[in-house]
Amino acid sequence: MTQEIIQNCPICQHTTFKPYIVCKDYLVSQDEFTIQNCEECGFRFTDPRPDSKSIGSYYQSTDYVSHNDKSGGLVNKLYRLVRQFTLRQKLNLINSIQPEKGKLLDIGCGTGLFLETCQQGGWSVEGVEPDGSPRSAAADRLKKAVVETIHEVGEESYNIITMWHVLEHVPNLQETINELKNLLQNGGTLLLALPNSDSYDAKHFKQYWAAYDIPRHLSHFTPESVNRLVTQAGFTLAAIRPMYFDSFYIGMLSTRHRDGQTNWIESIFQGIRSNWSGSKTGNYSSLIYMFKKD
């Protein structure tokens, strides 16, 4: 593996960092990676990290459930069961933002399940997916081409752009946010779903917290760092919504990382505690951020 070292904070460009936590890649390599904390703005990011030529190998696992509709195990089966419900929730959220159906772009669309739900709900949909296998599955599902990068999208002007747990995988944050802004109509909405490294469950499970998911997750956001990154590109934060189920799923994976097997009772208990804590602080395990293009 070849690595790259971050010289400047991806959000504020500051050059002084402090190690925040060291975590292991439990999915593929068992390698350890350091998460740094910017001393200026508090943004957390994996550093050093695999370079663009190496990162693909860290996604090659049948347990990477967002890229595989048939991955095994009880946890993944429960994930897919809950996903049927959350897909409808996401469509309802989209429709509440814009009742009149328009054009929607999903970045990192995986196998296209969310886009299929929106397509069936009357939306005109497009997808971007870098990984060839899920991209092919999405194209088959949608009966239309799915492109590899946002550079291939063209000059389309979308009403809504979504990234469901995708921005944390993106190496060039500011460049990506600016490109998405150019693809949105004036008054359009950017939806970002992201893990929250300031959540109760992140603090409870520490280095075993599954949503660190290093080195696939290059960035480890908090509400403050998300807001700073996106608003400095000319967006306005309109609302933040919790993702209640994530704390339970992440708890199941986190106890498996720590103990070698899933502790169901602790996972459920800590999921409840995380959501209860989030109701007081706003720091849920995962959050959906809704930004309007100014």
C-alpha positions in Angstrom: 0.0 0.0 0.0 1.2 3.5 -0.8 0.1 6.3 1.4 -0.4 10.0 1.2 0.2 12.5 4.1 -2.1 15.5 4.6 -0.2 18.7 4.8 -3.1 21.1 5.3 -6.4 20.7 7.0 -9.0 19.9 4.3 -11.4 22.5 5.8 -9.4 25.4 7.2 -5.9 24.8 5.6 -4.2 24.9 9.0 -1.0 22.9 9.3 -0.9 21.8 12.9 -2.6 18.5 13.9 -2.8 16.3 17.0 -3.5 12.6 17.0 -7.1 12.0 18.0 -7.4 8.2 18.0 -5.8 5.1 16.4 -8.2 2.5 14.9 -8.0 -0.8 13.1 -9.4 -1.7 9.7 -11.6 -4.6 10.8 -13.2 -5.2 7.4 -10.3 -5.9 5.1 -6.7 -5.5 6.1 -6.5 -5.4 10.0 -4.1 -2.4 9.5 -4.1 0.4 12.0 -4.6 4.1 11.0 -4.4 7.4 12.9 -7.2 9.9 12.9 -5.8 13.5 13.3 -7.6 16.5 14.9 -6.9 19.9 13.4 -5.8 22.2 16.2 -7.4 25.2 14.5 -10.9 24.1 13.5 -11.2 20.7 15.2 -11.8 18.7 12.0 -10.9 15.0 12.2 -9.4 13.1 9.3 -7.5 9.9 8.5 -3.8 10.7 8.1 -1.8 9.1 6.6 -4.3 7.5 4.3 -4.1 5.2 1.2 -3.5 7.1 -2.0 -5.9 7.0 -5.0 -4.2 3.9 -6.4 -4.4 1.9 -3.2 -7.8 2.8 -1.7 -9.8 0.6 -3.9 -8.4 -2.6 -2.4 -9.9 -1.6 1.0 -13.5 -1.9 -0.4 -13.0 -5.5 -1.6 -15.1 -7.3 0.9 -18.4 -9.2 0.6 -19.4 -7.6 4.0 -19.3 -4.1 2.5 -23.1 -4.1 2.6 -23.8 -0.8 0.6 -22.1 -2.3 -2.4 -23.5 -5.8 -2.1 -27.2 -6.7 -1.9 -26.6 -10.3 -0.9 -23.9 -10.1 1.8 -24.5 -12.6 4.6 -24.8 -12.6 8.4 -27.6 -11.7 10.7 -26.5 -8.1 11.1 -26.4 -7.5 7.4 -29.8 -9.2 7.0 -31.3 -6.9 9.7 -29.6 -3.9 7.9 -31.4 -4.8 4.6 -34.7 -5.3 6.4 -34.5 -1.8 8.1 -33.3 -0.4 4.8 -36.7 -1.0 3.2 -38.3 1.2 5.8 -35.6 3.9 5.6 -35.8 4.1 1.8 -39.4 5.2 2.2 -38.4 7.7 4.9 -35.9 9.2 2.5 -38.4 9.5 -0.3 -40.9 11.2 2.1 -38.1 13.6 3.2 -37.4 14.4 -0.5 -41.1 15.0 -1.2 -41.4 17.2 1.9 -38.6 19.4 0.6 -40.1 19.6 -2.9 -43.6 18.3 -3.3 -43.5 19.0 -7.1 -41.3 16.2 -8.5 -38.1 17.3 -10.3 -34.6 16.1 -11.0 -32.5 14.3 -8.4 -28.9 13.3 -8.4 -27.5 10.7 -6.0 -23.7 10.6 -5.5 -22.4 7.2 -4.5 -25.6 5.5 -5.4 -24.3 2.0 -4.8 -26.7 -0.6 -6.3 -29.3 2.1 -6.9 -32.0 1.1 -4.4 -32.6 4.7 -3.3 -32.8 6.0 -6.8 -35.2 3.2 -7.8 -37.4 4.2 -4.9 -37.4 7.9 -6.1 -37.9 6.8 -9.7 -41.0 4.9 -8.7 -42.1 7.9 -6.7 -42.1 10.1 -9.8 -38.7 11.7 -9.7 -36.3 12.0 -12.7 -33.1 10.4 -11.3 -29.4 10.2 -12.1 -26.7 8.3 -10.3 -22.9 8.4 -9.8 -21.1 5.4 -8.5 -17.3 4.9 -8.7 -17.3 1.1 -8.1 -17.9 -0.9 -11.2 -19.9 -3.8 -9.8 -22.6 -1.8 -7.9 -22.6 0.7 -10.8 -23.6 -2.0 -13.2 -26.2 -3.3 -10.8 -27.7 0.2 -10.4 -27.8 0.7 -14.2 -29.7 -2.6 -14.6 -32.1 -1.7 -11.8 -32.8 1.8 -13.2 -32.7 0.8 -16.8 -30.4 3.8 -17.5 -26.7 4.6 -17.5 -25.0 5.4 -14.2 -21.8 7.4 -14.5 -18.5 6.8 -12.6 -17.7 10.4 -11.5 -19.5 13.7 -11.1 -17.3 15.1 -13.9 -19.4 12.9 -16.3 -22.8 14.3 -15.2 -22.6 17.3 -17.6 -24.5 20.5 -17.2 -27.7 19.2 -15.7 -29.3 21.4 -13.1 -30.8 19.4 -10.3 -33.4 20.3 -7.7 -31.9 17.9 -5.1 -28.5 16.2 -4.8 -28.0 13.5 -2.2 -25.0 11.9 -0.6 -26.1 9.1 1.8 -23.0 8.3 3.9 -20.7 9.2 1.0 -18.9 12.5 1.7 -16.8 10.8 4.4 -15.2 8.7 1.6 -14.3 11.7 -0.7 -10.7 12.8 -0.8 -11.2 16.4 -2.2 -13.8 17.9 0.0 -13.9 21.6 -1.0 -13.6 20.8 -4.7 -16.5 18.3 -4.4 -18.8 20.7 -2.6 -18.1 23.4 -5.2 -18.9 21.0 -8.0 -22.1 20.0 -6.4 -23.1 23.6 -6.0 -22.6 24.1 -9.7 -24.9 21.2 -10.5 -27.7 22.5 -8.3 -30.4 24.9 -9.3 -30.7 28.2 -7.4 -32.7 27.4 -4.3 -31.9 23.7 -4.7 -31.1 21.4 -1.8 -28.0 19.4 -0.9 -28.7 16.5 1.4 -25.7 15.0 3.3 -26.0 12.0 5.6 -23.0 11.5 7.8 -21.7 9.7 10.9 -21.1 12.0 13.9 -17.8 11.5 15.6 -19.1 13.6 18.6 -22.0 11.2 19.2 -22.5 9.3 22.5 -21.8 5.9 20.8 -18.6 7.2 19.2 -17.4 8.2 22.7 -18.6 5.0 24.3 -17.0 2.6 21.8 -13.9 4.7 21.2 -11.4 3.0 18.8 -13.9 0.2 18.1 -16.6 2.6 16.9 -17.6 1.0 13.5 -18.5 4.4 11.9 -14.8 5.4 11.9 -14.5 2.6 9.2 -10.9 3.5 8.4 -9.3 3.8 5.9 -12.5 3.9 3.8 -13.7 6.9 5.8 -11.2 9.7 5.1 -13.2 12.3 7.1 -14.8 12.0 10.5 -17.4 14.8 10.7 -19.1 16.7 13.5 -22.0 19.1 13.0 -19.6 22.0 13.4 -17.2 20.8 10.8 -19.9 19.9 8.3 -21.5 23.3 8.6 -18.2 25.1 8.2 -17.2 23.1 5.1 -20.5 23.6 3.3 -21.4 27.1 4.3 -18.0 28.5 3.2 -18.9 27.3 -0.3 -22.0 29.4 -0.4 -24.7 27.2 1.1 -27.1 27.9 4.0 -27.9 25.2 6.6 -31.7 24.7 6.5 -32.2 21.8 8.9 -30.6 18.8 10.5 -32.5 15.5 11.0 -31.4 12.4 13.1 -31.0 8.9 11.7 -32.3 6.9 14.7 -31.5 3.4 13.4 -27.8 4.0 12.8 -26.9 3.9 16.5 -28.2 0.3 16.7 -26.5 -0.9 13.5 -23.2 0.8 14.4 -23.5 -0.6 18.0 -23.8 -4.2 16.5 -20.7 -3.7 14.4 -18.8 -2.0 17.2 -19.3 -4.8 19.7 -18.3 -7.3 17.1 -15.1 -5.3 16.5 -14.3 -5.2 20.2 -15.4 -8.7 21.3 -15.2 -10.8 18.1 -18.9 -11.3 18.1 -22.0 -9.2 18.3 -23.3 -8.3 21.8 -27.0 -7.9 21.0 -28.1 -6.6 24.4 -25.3 -4.0 24.7 -25.9 -2.9 21.1 -29.6 -2.3 21.7 -29.0 -0.6 25.1 -26.2 1.7 23.8 -28.3 2.5 20.7 -31.1 3.7 23.0 -28.7 5.6 25.2 -27.1 7.3 22.1 -30.5 8.4 20.8 -31.5 9.6 24.2 -28.3 11.6 24.5 -28.8 12.9 20.9 -32.3 14.2 21.9 -30.6 16.3 24.5 -27.5 17.5 22.6 -28.3 17.1 18.9 -25.3 14.7 18.6 -27.1 11.6 17.2 -25.0 8.8 15.8 -25.7 9.9 12.2 -27.3 13.1 10.9 -28.9 14.3 7.7 -27.9 17.9 6.9 -30.1 19.9 4.5 -28.3 22.8 2.8 -29.9 25.3 0.4 -28.0 26.8 -2.4 -28.0 30.6 -1.9 
